[in-house]
Amino acid sequence: MRQYVNVDEAVKRLATSIGIDTANLVKTQDQIQAEQEAAQQQQLIQSLGPAALGSSLVDPKKLSDAAAAQQPMEDPNAQQEAQ
């Protein structure tokens, strides 16, 4: 049907003809495209699996361990000297 009819415009006209306000009701082409792109990215992530992405990006524990390893160690004597 999409080949012959602009479905988005048809929905808007039908809604208007029966008195339905279509403001923020019917998605714009930009919204539809953004949702399709997000769905494609999600599908790609699922099809590649965690190994293809790197386990530290997928495993929150490894991500937090890596972040902790990058932070400098606090010197307990530094707090005593400041007092």
GINORUR-V248702 format. One record per residue. N is the residue number from 1. RES is the residue in one letter. OMEGA is omega in whole degrees, 0 to 359 (NA if undefined). Layout:
n: (N N)
res: (RES RES)
omega: (OMEGA OMEGA)
This chain:
n: (1 2 3 4 5 6 7 8 9 10 11 12 13 14 15 16 17 18 19 20 21 22 23 24 25 26 27 28 29 30 31 32 33 34 35 36 37 38 39 40 41 42 43 44 45 46 47 48 49 50 51 52 53 54 55 56 57 58 59 60 61 62 63 64 65 66 67 68 69 70 71 72 73 74 75 76 77 78 79 80 81 82 83)
res: (M R Q Y V N V D E A V K R L A T S I G I D T A N L V K T Q D Q I Q A E Q E A A Q Q Q Q L I Q S L G P A A L G S S L V D P K K L S D A A A A Q Q P M E D P N A Q Q E A Q)
omega: (180 180 186 186 172 187 181 180 179 179 180 182 179 179 180 183 178 171 178 177 184 180 181 179 180 182 175 178 178 179 179 180 179 178 179 179 178 179 178 178 179 179 178 179 180 182 179 180 183 183 181 181 185 188 181 178 185 184 182 180 179 179 180 177 180 179 180 180 181 181 180 179 178 178 181 179 181 179 180 180 182 183 NA)
